[in-house]
Amino acid sequence: MATEKAVAELSETEAAQELAMLADKLARANAAYHTEDAPEISDADYDSLKRRNAEIEDRFPDLKREDSPSEQVGAPVSESFAKVEHSVRMMSLANAFADEDVRDFNDTVRRYLGLRDSDGGLAYTAEPKIDGLSLSIRYENGKMVSAATRGDGAVGENVTANARTIDDIPETIEGAPEVLEVRGEVYMSHADFEALNARHAETGGKTFANPRNAAAGSLRQIDPKITAARPLKFFAYAWGELSEPLADTQMGAIERFAKLGFQTNPLTRVCDGIDEMLAHYRDIEEQRATLGYDIDGVVYKVDDLDLQRRLGFRSTTPRWAIAHKFPAELAWTRLEKIEIQVGRTGALSPVARLTPVTVGGVVVSNATLHNEDYIAGRDAKGEPIRDGKDIREGDWVQVYRAGDVIPKVADVDLSKRPEDATRYAFPHVCPECGSEAVREEGDAVRRCTGGLICPAQAVEKLKHFVSRAAFDIDGLGAKQIEMFYADETLPIREPADIFTLEKRDAQNLARLKNRDGYGETSAKKLFKAIDEKRKTPLNRVIFALGIRHVGEVAAADLARHFNSWDAFTKAVDTAGPAAKLYIAAEEKVQQERQAAASEGRRAQVAQIRFAYWEARLAEEAKAAWDDIVGIDGIGATVAVSLVTTFQQEAERASIDRLAAELDVQDVAAPATSDSPVAGKTVVFTGTLEKMTRAEAKARAEALGAKVSGSVSAKTDLLVAGPGAGSKATKAADLGVETIDEDGWLALIGDA
């Protein structure tokens, strides 16, 4: 089996080819699993392919295919069954493969809901993830009227006659809502599975590979009599269409199912926060072998149904639930060498080169080592990991994938450590250009300071510049960038060189049309594709510059706020002195805090910031700085990175040469002629009780408003909830109109 290439190393062409391969492979796997009941690959391999696909799509978002596996649930229904259109789509679940993934899930939920640490824990239900076949059963006036498999999530297979033969599924129920769709999992116990296979073996019939296949194959029989002869069971745990709510909480709904006569899983618990969730996960994992049926993880769901409704759904998964999968295969192998790769922002990333080993069905020869702290055996806070064991070249290491695309090193076997193994000395100079590699305060990563003189950074920046989310030039991908960068007669060393390529080619004796891989037609096609990109929207130009901390979202926020390239660059230039003083002030604040801590006194933060900030700053520079950091979602970190980049002489000259070749397109305002807030700058402060800050921002921007994070003379409207402090005071001083949340909702017509 071929060794996987790291996603970070894929060219655009390679990524597109692999996405096509993954779409085909996952489509076949889905059909085999959901339609044919004969899986071709393991669950761990399937999860791994899905994660690989997701990571490639994250790096190359514009390569995402219309048939992307990330947008699909299940598989198309079999032609052997009538089709049933689900009134409420049957979704799949996002996966977590490590405790940290679950913590990230909880953090994301809390952020979306606007919950602070002081608000206390958030209750979740935790239940075993049954490895069976999803089924939706519809009752009207207490009588079963249909039962359908999940299918592709929108349309399932009509298996009503077969579902009626399952003892755990009542045909009539009392005390239920007028319309009730009960959803759950059809499965087969280990004992029944073994007995079924034994009977089939005796009669020369088909034997099944595992209980899940047996359950799926039994439910999806054309003849209901065959299903009736199979020992199928059913756990209820969810619902589709309802004429009235079942309860106020997830757990309350499960208990209601039990009262209506359905089997529910006895291991379902309500957990108050992360620690209880993970503890119950461990408890279920320990019982896994003795349960008598197959499970492959634990599902966590926000317990409060009102919060579930607020959280809503992504395209194929709910935001309020996640499946914490059990670990996949682990393997031990030799770490032969630690190598350093340099990215476009100068980050030095350590990679473990391994003696090839098969992990979860994939041959692995590389693994990420994250950063120098991880190698040294500590986390970002300096606390020990792996019991403080460091990682050295020559070590015998445990590698795991657990569904992750990039393998990781989990542990080190000190008993097999070579006697001559020495601690790894993380380089303080860039291996590509020899420039100093520094690690800033609070940063987990060491970075090369070489900038444009560093070939690794230059090439990666150029690859980023032509990526799908940036300039997306047809025929000029990562592979071509590497070729042109190394070319001595027609080089591309900076973005502006792309747009002078045709002119330089015409002046060159060694014409592109005469080179391997090109002819007259392909050369003209490339030049035409480049020329077409001279007109590019402002947000794409900002993102394409590859400035640290400025991703697609930040670039879009900046573009919406400033609208034009001239306004954007003028603000960044004017804020230059402010950025320098901000950096100086923060350095002094950090020094003062350290000194105050050692002397047992309170740090004089406010005084220092005033001395290095307010008192020394020209009003124009401060206004420009406030304008940038006031953009909701930007803040000082992005602003410092942005302004610092534009102030570096070589970087700025390169940007100016690029701008001279372009016709940067202004950002078109949304079509909101009838919006009462179109074109206005709005600030939200205090506690919003009827929506989260994220919801409020999205709604305001959809109506054509600019959302700022701070109050200034440019602010048109302050929406103040309970707890509004200094922003409300400043708004009053500036005469800015202030309304409460109800006033805001009434203004925009959402009251």
BELZIQUI-V871816 format. One record per backbone hydrogen bond with DSSP energy under -1.0 kcal/mol. CO is the residue of the C=O (numbers start at 0). NH is the residue of the N-H. If there is no record, write none. Layout:
<<CO	NH> <CO	NH>>
//
This chain:
<<5	8> <6	9> <10	14> <11	15> <12	16> <13	17> <14	18> <15	19> <16	20> <17	21> <18	22> <19	23> <20	24> <21	25> <22	26> <23	27> <24	28> <25	29> <26	30> <27	31> <28	32> <29	33> <30	34> <30	35> <31	37> <41	45> <42	46> <43	47> <44	48> <45	49> <46	50> <47	51> <48	52> <49	53> <50	54> <51	55> <52	56> <53	57> <54	58> <55	59> <59	62> <60	63> <64	67> <67	70> <68	71> <77	80> <81	157> <83	155> <93	322> <95	324> <97	101> <98	102> <99	103> <100	104> <101	105> <102	106> <103	107> <104	108> <105	109> <106	110> <107	111> <108	112> <109	114> <115	118> <116	119> <121	272> <122	302> <123	270> <124	300> <125	268> <126	298> <128	295> <129	131> <132	185> <134	183> <135	147> <136	181> <137	144> <137	145> <138	179> <139	142> <141	172> <142	139> <145	137> <146	158> <147	135> <149	152> <150	74> <152	89> <153	85> <154	151> <155	83> <156	148> <158	162> <159	163> <161	164> <162	165> <165	168> <170	143> <177	140> <178	242> <179	138> <180	239> <181	136> <182	236> <182	237> <183	134> <184	234> <185	132> <186	232> <188	192> <189	193> <190	194> <191	195> <192	196> <193	197> <194	198> <195	199> <196	200> <197	201> <198	202> <199	204> <209	213> <210	214> <211	215> <212	216> <213	217> <214	218> <215	219> <222	225> <222	226> <223	227> <224	228> <226	229> <229	231> <232	186> <234	184> <237	182> <240	180> <247	304> <248	252> <249	253> <250	254> <251	255> <252	256> <253	257> <254	258> <255	259> <256	261> <257	260> <262	235> <264	267> <268	125> <270	123> <270	272> <272	276> <273	277> <274	278> <275	279> <276	280> <277	281> <278	282> <279	283> <280	284> <281	285> <282	286> <286	289> <291	189> <293	130> <295	325> <296	128> <297	323> <298	126> <299	321> <300	124> <302	249> <303	307> <304	308> <305	309> <306	310> <307	311> <311	318> <315	91> <316	313> <319	301> <321	299> <322	95> <322	324> <323	297> <330	398> <332	396> <333	354> <334	393> <336	352> <338	350> <340	348> <342	345> <345	447> <346	342> <348	340> <349	368> <350	338> <351	366> <352	335> <352	336> <356	363> <358	361> <361	358> <363	356> <364	353> <366	351> <368	370> <370	374> <371	375> <372	377> <374	390> <376	384> <378	381> <382	378> <384	387> <385	388> <391	394> <394	334> <395	412> <396	332> <397	409> <398	330> <399	407> <400	403> <406	367> <407	399> <410	397> <412	415> <413	416> <417	420> <427	436> <429	433> <434	429> <435	448> <437	446> <439	442> <445	347> <446	437> <449	452> <450	453> <453	457> <454	458> <455	459> <456	460> <457	461> <458	462> <459	463> <460	464> <461	465> <463	466> <464	470> <466	469> <466	471> <472	475> <476	480> <477	481> <478	482> <479	483> <480	484> <481	485> <483	491> <493	496> <494	497> <499	503> <500	504> <501	505> <504	507> <508	510> <510	513> <511	514> <514	517> <518	522> <519	523> <520	524> <521	525> <522	526> <523	527> <524	528> <525	529> <526	530> <527	531> <529	532> <530	533> <533	662> <535	664> <536	540> <537	541> <538	542> <539	543> <540	544> <542	545> <546	549> <548	550> <550	554> <551	555> <552	556> <553	557> <554	558> <555	559> <556	560> <557	561> <558	562> <561	563> <562	666> <563	567> <564	568> <565	569> <566	570> <567	571> <568	572> <569	573> <570	574> <572	575> <574	578> <575	579> <576	580> <577	581> <578	582> <579	583> <580	584> <581	585> <582	586> <583	587> <584	588> <585	589> <586	590> <587	591> <588	592> <589	593> <590	594> <591	595> <592	596> <593	597> <594	598> <595	600> <602	604> <603	607> <604	608> <605	609> <606	610> <607	611> <609	614> <617	621> <618	622> <619	623> <620	624> <621	625> <622	626> <623	627> <624	628> <625	629> <627	630> <629	708> <630	633> <634	638> <635	639> <636	640> <637	641> <638	642> <639	643> <640	644> <641	645> <642	646> <643	647> <647	651> <648	652> <649	653> <650	654> <651	655> <652	656> <653	657> <654	658> <655	659> <657	660> <658	661> <664	537> <669	671> <671	674> <676	679> <679	705> <680	715> <680	716> <681	707> <682	718> <684	720> <691	695> <692	696> <693	697> <694	698> <695	699> <696	700> <697	701> <698	702> <699	704> <700	703> <703	678> <705	681> <706	631> <711	714> <716	682> <717	738> <718	684> <720	723> <721	686> <724	728> <725	729> <726	730> <727	731> <728	732> <729	733> <730	735> <736	717> <738	719> <739	743> <740	744> <741	745> <742	746> <743	747> <744	749> <744	750>>
//
